[in-house]
Amino acid sequence: MEISIRDLQYTGVDTTMVERVVRSAADKLGARLDYLSLVLVDDARITDLNARLLGRGVPTDVIAFEAEEDEAGRGGELIISVETAVRQAHEFGHSASRELCLLAIHGLLHVLGYEDQPEEKRAEMARLEVRLLDECYPPEET
């Protein structure tokens, strides 16, 4: 699977780690994707996209587009707000890098067709995200 990451924001991000974690999670899931595009943005850009695409003019953490077949093969796209990831990391008490990888896994699951509505599916998806993050993300120093 080809993974392309475009970093369109100004916070320092270890894109190599994000790519490694996403690739590992995709492998564990047996994902049949030819490519995945991941775009890192700020809150202003994701708010604009959220308003135009989903009719919600507020920042969100991740927007994912379910995999489709095109001339390049089967693939999807994730857009993640690094600003929101940093904020959420602080709220949840872990690193911004870990939160960014969690959001990338969450988005990957959506690309693969996983749903987080209704509540039962949200809980199931959250458990899978945490399991994959624990298996794919290097332990953090305390």
Secondary structure as a PSIPRED ss2 file (coil, helix, strand):
# PSIPRED VFORMAT (PSIPRED V4.0)

   1 M C   1.000  0.000  0.000
   2 E E   0.000  0.000  1.000
   3 I E   0.000  0.000  1.000
   4 S E   0.000  0.000  1.000
   5 I E   0.000  0.000  1.000
   6 R E   0.000  0.000  1.000
   7 D E   0.000  0.000  1.000
   8 L C   1.000  0.000  0.000
   9 Q C   1.000  0.000  0.000
  10 Y C   1.000  0.000  0.000
  11 T C   1.000  0.000  0.000
  12 G C   1.000  0.000  0.000
  13 V C   1.000  0.000  0.000
  14 D C   1.000  0.000  0.000
  15 T H   0.000  1.000  0.000
  16 T H   0.000  1.000  0.000
  17 M H   0.000  1.000  0.000
  18 V H   0.000  1.000  0.000
  19 E H   0.000  1.000  0.000
  20 R H   0.000  1.000  0.000
  21 V H   0.000  1.000  0.000
  22 V H   0.000  1.000  0.000
  23 R H   0.000  1.000  0.000
  24 S H   0.000  1.000  0.000
  25 A H   0.000  1.000  0.000
  26 A H   0.000  1.000  0.000
  27 D H   0.000  1.000  0.000
  28 K H   0.000  1.000  0.000
  29 L H   0.000  1.000  0.000
  30 G C   1.000  0.000  0.000
  31 A C   1.000  0.000  0.000
  32 R C   1.000  0.000  0.000
  33 L C   1.000  0.000  0.000
  34 D C   1.000  0.000  0.000
  35 Y E   0.000  0.000  1.000
  36 L E   0.000  0.000  1.000
  37 S E   0.000  0.000  1.000
  38 L E   0.000  0.000  1.000
  39 V E   0.000  0.000  1.000
  40 L E   0.000  0.000  1.000
  41 V E   0.000  0.000  1.000
  42 D C   1.000  0.000  0.000
  43 D H   0.000  1.000  0.000
  44 A H   0.000  1.000  0.000
  45 R H   0.000  1.000  0.000
  46 I H   0.000  1.000  0.000
  47 T H   0.000  1.000  0.000
  48 D H   0.000  1.000  0.000
  49 L H   0.000  1.000  0.000
  50 N H   0.000  1.000  0.000
  51 A H   0.000  1.000  0.000
  52 R H   0.000  1.000  0.000
  53 L H   0.000  1.000  0.000
  54 L H   0.000  1.000  0.000
  55 G C   1.000  0.000  0.000
  56 R C   1.000  0.000  0.000
  57 G C   1.000  0.000  0.000
  58 V C   1.000  0.000  0.000
  59 P C   1.000  0.000  0.000
  60 T C   1.000  0.000  0.000
  61 D C   1.000  0.000  0.000
  62 V E   0.000  0.000  1.000
  63 I E   0.000  0.000  1.000
  64 A E   0.000  0.000  1.000
  65 F E   0.000  0.000  1.000
  66 E E   0.000  0.000  1.000
  67 A E   0.000  0.000  1.000
  68 E E   0.000  0.000  1.000
  69 E E   0.000  0.000  1.000
  70 D E   0.000  0.000  1.000
  71 E C   1.000  0.000  0.000
  72 A C   1.000  0.000  0.000
  73 G E   0.000  0.000  1.000
  74 R E   0.000  0.000  1.000
  75 G E   0.000  0.000  1.000
  76 G E   0.000  0.000  1.000
  77 E E   0.000  0.000  1.000
  78 L E   0.000  0.000  1.000
  79 I E   0.000  0.000  1.000
  80 I E   0.000  0.000  1.000
  81 S E   0.000  0.000  1.000
  82 V H   0.000  1.000  0.000
  83 E H   0.000  1.000  0.000
  84 T H   0.000  1.000  0.000
  85 A H   0.000  1.000  0.000
  86 V H   0.000  1.000  0.000
  87 R H   0.000  1.000  0.000
  88 Q H   0.000  1.000  0.000
  89 A H   0.000  1.000  0.000
  90 H H   0.000  1.000  0.000
  91 E H   0.000  1.000  0.000
  92 F H   0.000  1.000  0.000
  93 G C   1.000  0.000  0.000
  94 H C   1.000  0.000  0.000
  95 S C   1.000  0.000  0.000
  96 A H   0.000  1.000  0.000
  97 S H   0.000  1.000  0.000
  98 R H   0.000  1.000  0.000
  99 E H   0.000  1.000  0.000
 100 L H   0.000  1.000  0.000
 101 C H   0.000  1.000  0.000
 102 L H   0.000  1.000  0.000
 103 L H   0.000  1.000  0.000
 104 A H   0.000  1.000  0.000
 105 I H   0.000  1.000  0.000
 106 H H   0.000  1.000  0.000
 107 G H   0.000  1.000  0.000
 108 L H   0.000  1.000  0.000
 109 L H   0.000  1.000  0.000
 110 H H   0.000  1.000  0.000
 111 V H   0.000  1.000  0.000
 112 L C   1.000  0.000  0.000
 113 G C   1.000  0.000  0.000
 114 Y C   1.000  0.000  0.000
 115 E C   1.000  0.000  0.000
 116 D C   1.000  0.000  0.000
 117 Q C   1.000  0.000  0.000
 118 P C   1.000  0.000  0.000
 119 E H   0.000  1.000  0.000
 120 E H   0.000  1.000  0.000
 121 K H   0.000  1.000  0.000
 122 R H   0.000  1.000  0.000
 123 A H   0.000  1.000  0.000
 124 E H   0.000  1.000  0.000
 125 M H   0.000  1.000  0.000
 126 A H   0.000  1.000  0.000
 127 R H   0.000  1.000  0.000
 128 L H   0.000  1.000  0.000
 129 E H   0.000  1.000  0.000
 130 V H   0.000  1.000  0.000
 131 R H   0.000  1.000  0.000
 132 L H   0.000  1.000  0.000
 133 L H   0.000  1.000  0.000
 134 D H   0.000  1.000  0.000
 135 E H   0.000  1.000  0.000
 136 C H   0.000  1.000  0.000
 137 Y C   1.000  0.000  0.000
 138 P C   1.000  0.000  0.000
 139 P C   1.000  0.000  0.000
 140 E C   1.000  0.000  0.000
 141 E C   1.000  0.000  0.000
 142 T C   1.000  0.000  0.000
